[in-house]
Amino acid sequence: MSAEPSSEVEPHQAPSLLRKVVRWSLLATVGLVLGLIALLLLRPEGLLFYPSPHLGSTPKQIGWDYERVEITTEDGQTLVGWFLPAEPAPGVERPAWVVLYCHGNAGNIGGRINVLSGLRELGLAVLIFDYRGYGESTGRPTVDGTRLDVLATWRYLVDERGYDPSEIVMWGRSLGGAVAIDQAARVSKAGMPPAALIVESSFTSTMDIGKQVYPWLPVGWFERKLDYPSRELIATVNSPVLIAHSSADELIPASHGQALEAAAEAGAATRIAFVELDGGHNDGHLTEPRFIPTVAEFLGAGR
């Protein structure tokens, strides 16, 4: 009888097969890494902006009086926001001011109903808006784009609503703090500072926080497209400045808030205040009911 052919892999074939698997795995990994680097170089904004197109809720569902507004930017994008008129407490005199609120880097205004609830307690009007690419706003989010966006909303309040710059409170949280600082610095330089600047849970610069959040990335490569130099800019804001931060903030360390406070104090700010928040980055909010009297007192002192 003839011997049947063996189905076993010859000993010398196993290493050859293993080498091929390793080689292709390495090539695939290198290709993936190079692809990610190319994507980051072309679209580094993906590291910073996390927009959502779906509005989870609106003031209408809460029964609040508000107006849906559309604002056109210099480069032709359409921003969607909500304007909530002031509802001062009976018998209490409040300034005819408006809060221009800049939200963080994720979601959209539909997820800020709790924030609006706190802002309404101040008895001031509120304009909250979505940056380009967020919610119902058109376009794609970029750092330069957010500068055009907040400028357009400021001009809307001045030109369409009739507010004087000295009646606009710039208020920003997290990334929105950088956007608010940028605008407050711009109008201060133009001799039209806001009534006040309020910054909560924000950072000294995008590059500083980027090195902490993405230590494995050469974030310096993206400085031209991603930088908000907040520590540098807040020193030029010529108005009262309130900084709020939590020592338990796990995303943006409290040292950032402290550095912003120090820069404002050494700069052009007319008055400085600091509020210690509680909890993590997404837990501690200056718009919580217990902080509203403190904010009201801060704003009232500037009247």
C-alpha positions as CSV (number, residue, x, y, z in Angstrom):
1,M,0.0,0.0,0.0
2,S,1.2,3.5,-0.8
3,A,1.6,6.0,2.1
4,E,-1.0,8.7,2.2
5,P,0.3,12.3,1.8
6,S,0.7,14.1,5.1
7,S,-1.6,17.0,5.8
8,E,0.7,18.5,8.4
9,V,2.5,21.7,7.8
10,E,6.2,21.2,7.3
11,P,8.3,22.6,10.2
12,H,10.0,25.1,7.9
13,Q,6.6,26.4,6.7
14,A,5.3,27.6,10.2
15,P,7.9,30.4,10.7
16,S,7.3,31.5,7.1
17,L,3.6,31.8,7.8
18,L,4.1,33.5,11.1
19,R,6.4,36.1,9.4
20,K,3.8,36.9,6.9
21,V,1.1,37.4,9.5
22,V,3.4,39.7,11.6
23,R,4.5,41.6,8.4
24,W,0.9,42.3,7.3
25,S,-0.1,43.2,10.9
26,L,2.7,45.7,11.1
27,L,1.9,47.1,7.7
28,A,-1.8,47.5,8.6
29,T,-0.8,49.2,11.9
30,V,1.5,51.6,10.2
31,G,-1.1,52.3,7.5
32,L,-3.7,53.0,10.2
33,V,-1.4,55.3,12.1
34,L,-0.4,57.2,9.0
35,G,-4.0,57.5,8.1
36,L,-4.9,58.9,11.5
37,I,-2.0,61.4,11.3
38,A,-3.2,62.5,7.8
39,L,-6.7,62.9,9.1
40,L,-5.6,64.9,12.1
41,L,-3.5,67.2,9.9
42,L,-6.4,67.8,7.5
43,R,-9.1,67.9,10.2
44,P,-7.6,68.5,13.6
45,E,-10.9,70.0,14.7
46,G,-12.0,66.5,15.4
47,L,-9.9,66.6,18.6
48,L,-11.8,69.6,19.9
49,F,-15.4,69.7,18.7
50,Y,-18.1,67.1,19.3
51,P,-21.3,68.5,17.9
52,S,-24.7,66.8,17.9
53,P,-27.4,67.7,15.3
54,H,-30.4,66.5,17.4
55,L,-32.0,68.9,19.8
56,G,-33.1,66.9,22.8
57,S,-35.4,69.6,24.2
58,T,-36.4,73.3,23.8
59,P,-37.7,76.0,26.1
60,K,-41.2,75.4,24.6
61,Q,-41.3,72.0,26.3
62,I,-40.7,73.7,29.6
63,G,-43.3,76.4,29.0
64,W,-40.8,79.3,28.9
65,D,-41.3,82.4,26.8
66,Y,-38.6,82.4,24.1
67,E,-37.8,83.2,20.5
68,R,-35.9,81.0,18.1
69,V,-33.5,83.2,16.2
70,E,-31.4,82.8,13.1
71,I,-28.2,84.8,12.9
72,T,-26.0,85.1,9.8
73,T,-22.2,85.2,10.2
74,E,-19.7,87.2,8.1
75,D,-18.9,84.1,6.0
76,G,-22.5,83.2,5.3
77,Q,-23.3,80.5,7.9
78,T,-26.6,80.5,9.7
79,L,-26.6,80.1,13.5
80,V,-29.6,79.0,15.4
81,G,-30.2,80.2,19.0
82,W,-32.8,81.0,21.6
83,F,-33.5,84.4,23.0
84,L,-35.2,84.4,26.4
85,P,-36.5,87.8,27.6
86,A,-35.7,89.0,31.1
87,E,-38.1,88.0,33.9
88,P,-37.1,90.1,36.9
89,A,-38.6,89.3,40.3
90,P,-41.5,91.5,41.2
91,G,-40.4,94.6,43.0
92,V,-36.7,94.0,42.4
93,E,-34.9,96.4,40.1
94,R,-32.5,94.6,37.8
95,P,-30.2,96.1,35.0
96,A,-31.5,95.7,31.5
97,W,-28.6,93.4,30.7
98,V,-28.4,90.3,28.6
99,V,-26.3,87.1,29.0
100,L,-24.5,86.0,25.9
101,Y,-23.9,82.3,26.7
102,C,-21.3,80.2,25.0
103,H,-21.6,76.4,25.7
104,G,-19.0,73.7,25.8
105,N,-17.6,71.5,23.0
106,A,-20.1,68.7,23.0
107,G,-23.8,68.4,22.2
108,N,-25.8,71.5,21.5
109,I,-28.2,74.0,23.1
110,G,-30.8,71.3,23.5
111,G,-28.8,69.9,26.4
112,R,-28.5,73.2,28.3
113,I,-32.0,73.5,29.7
114,N,-30.7,73.2,33.2
115,V,-28.2,75.9,32.5
116,L,-30.9,78.2,31.2
117,S,-33.0,77.6,34.3
118,G,-30.2,78.9,36.4
119,L,-29.5,81.9,34.1
120,R,-33.2,82.9,34.2
121,E,-32.9,83.2,38.0
122,L,-30.7,86.2,37.5
123,G,-33.6,88.1,36.0
124,L,-31.6,89.0,32.9
125,A,-32.4,88.3,29.2
126,V,-30.4,85.4,27.7
127,L,-29.1,84.6,24.3
128,I,-27.8,81.0,23.9
129,F,-26.7,79.8,20.5
130,D,-25.2,76.9,18.7
131,Y,-21.8,77.2,17.0
132,R,-21.6,76.3,13.3
133,G,-22.1,72.6,12.8
134,Y,-24.0,72.2,16.1
135,G,-27.7,71.6,16.4
136,E,-29.5,73.4,13.7
137,S,-26.7,75.7,12.8
138,T,-25.1,75.2,9.4
139,G,-21.4,74.6,8.5
140,R,-18.6,72.7,10.2
141,P,-17.0,73.8,13.5
142,T,-13.6,75.3,13.5
143,V,-11.7,77.6,16.0
144,D,-11.8,80.6,13.5
145,G,-15.4,79.7,12.9
146,T,-16.4,80.0,16.5
147,R,-14.8,83.5,16.6
148,L,-17.0,84.5,13.7
149,D,-20.0,82.9,15.4
150,V,-19.7,84.7,18.7
151,L,-19.0,88.0,16.9
152,A,-22.2,87.6,14.9
153,T,-24.2,86.9,18.0
154,W,-22.7,90.0,19.7
155,R,-23.6,92.2,16.7
156,Y,-27.1,90.7,16.7
157,L,-27.6,91.8,20.3
158,V,-26.2,95.3,19.5
159,D,-27.7,95.9,16.1
160,E,-31.0,94.0,16.2
161,R,-31.9,94.0,19.9
162,G,-30.5,97.4,20.7
163,Y,-28.2,96.4,23.6
164,D,-25.2,98.6,24.4
165,P,-22.0,96.6,24.7
166,S,-21.9,97.7,28.4
167,E,-25.1,95.7,28.9
168,I,-23.8,92.4,27.5
169,V,-22.5,89.8,30.0
170,M,-20.2,87.4,28.2
171,W,-20.5,83.9,29.9
172,G,-18.8,80.8,28.7
173,R,-18.3,77.3,30.1
174,S,-15.4,74.9,29.3
175,L,-14.5,75.5,25.6
176,G,-17.2,78.2,25.6
177,G,-15.1,80.0,28.2
178,A,-12.4,80.4,25.6
179,V,-14.9,81.6,23.0
180,A,-16.2,84.2,25.5
181,I,-12.7,85.3,26.5
182,D,-11.8,85.8,22.9
183,Q,-14.9,88.0,22.2
184,A,-14.5,90.0,25.4
185,A,-10.9,90.7,24.5
186,R,-11.8,91.7,21.0
187,V,-14.4,94.3,22.1
188,S,-12.2,95.5,25.0
189,K,-9.5,96.3,22.4
190,A,-12.1,98.2,20.4
191,G,-13.0,100.3,23.4
192,M,-16.4,98.6,24.0
193,P,-15.9,96.1,26.9
194,P,-18.8,93.9,28.0
195,A,-20.7,94.5,31.3
196,A,-18.8,91.5,32.7
197,L,-17.0,88.3,31.7
198,I,-17.8,85.0,33.5
199,V,-15.7,82.0,32.8
200,E,-16.3,78.6,34.3
201,S,-14.3,75.4,34.1
202,S,-12.2,76.6,31.2
203,F,-8.5,76.3,30.2
204,T,-5.5,78.6,29.8
205,S,-5.0,77.6,26.2
206,T,-5.9,74.8,23.9
207,M,-2.3,73.8,23.6
208,D,-1.9,73.5,27.4
209,I,-4.9,71.3,27.9
210,G,-4.2,69.3,24.7
211,K,-0.8,68.3,26.0
212,Q,-2.5,67.0,29.2
213,V,-5.4,65.2,27.5
214,Y,-3.5,63.9,24.5
215,P,0.1,63.4,25.8
216,W,0.9,61.0,23.0
217,L,0.1,63.4,20.3
218,P,2.3,66.2,18.9
219,V,-0.4,68.8,19.6
220,G,1.9,71.6,18.7
221,W,1.5,70.7,15.1
222,F,-2.1,71.8,15.3
223,E,-1.6,75.1,17.0
224,R,-2.4,77.3,14.0
225,K,-5.9,75.7,13.6
226,L,-6.8,74.9,17.2
227,D,-5.3,77.5,19.6
228,Y,-7.4,79.6,21.9
229,P,-4.7,81.6,23.9
230,S,-7.1,82.4,26.8
231,R,-4.5,83.3,29.4
232,E,-3.0,85.8,27.1
233,L,-6.3,87.3,26.0
234,I,-8.0,87.5,29.4
235,A,-5.3,89.9,30.6
236,T,-6.7,92.4,28.0
237,V,-10.3,92.3,29.1
238,N,-11.3,95.6,30.6
239,S,-14.3,94.7,32.6
240,P,-15.2,92.8,35.8
241,V,-14.1,89.1,35.5
242,L,-15.5,86.1,37.5
243,I,-13.7,82.8,37.3
244,A,-15.3,79.6,38.5
245,H,-13.5,76.2,38.8
246,S,-13.7,73.0,40.8
247,S,-10.6,71.6,42.5
248,A,-12.0,68.1,41.7
249,D,-12.2,68.8,37.9
250,E,-10.7,65.7,36.4
251,L,-10.6,67.0,32.8
252,I,-9.4,70.6,33.2
253,P,-7.3,70.9,36.3
254,A,-8.1,73.7,38.8
255,S,-4.6,75.2,38.0
256,H,-6.1,76.5,34.7
257,G,-8.8,78.4,36.5
258,Q,-6.3,79.8,39.0
259,A,-3.9,80.8,36.1
260,L,-6.8,82.6,34.3
261,E,-7.7,84.5,37.6
262,A,-4.0,85.5,38.0
263,A,-3.7,86.7,34.4
264,A,-6.9,88.8,34.7
265,E,-5.9,90.2,38.0
266,A,-2.5,91.3,36.6
267,G,-4.2,92.6,33.5
268,A,-6.9,95.1,32.6
269,A,-9.8,93.7,34.6
270,T,-11.7,96.3,36.7
271,R,-12.6,93.7,39.3
272,I,-11.9,90.0,40.0
273,A,-13.9,87.3,41.7
274,F,-13.4,83.5,42.0
275,V,-16.0,80.9,42.8
276,E,-15.0,77.4,43.9
277,L,-17.3,74.8,42.2
278,D,-17.8,71.2,43.4
279,G,-17.5,67.9,41.6
280,G,-16.1,66.8,38.3
281,H,-15.9,68.7,35.1
282,N,-19.5,67.8,34.1
283,D,-20.9,68.0,37.6
284,G,-20.1,71.4,39.0
285,H,-22.0,74.3,37.4
286,L,-22.0,78.0,38.3
287,T,-25.7,78.1,37.2
288,E,-26.7,75.8,40.2
289,P,-29.3,77.6,42.4
290,R,-26.9,77.9,45.3
291,F,-24.4,80.0,43.2
292,I,-26.9,82.3,41.6
293,P,-27.0,84.8,44.6
294,T,-23.2,85.0,44.4
295,V,-23.3,85.7,40.6
296,A,-26.1,88.3,41.2
297,E,-24.0,90.0,43.8
298,F,-21.0,90.1,41.5
299,L,-23.0,91.6,38.7
300,G,-24.9,94.0,41.0
301,A,-21.6,95.4,42.3
302,G,-20.8,96.6,38.8
303,R,-24.0,98.6,38.3
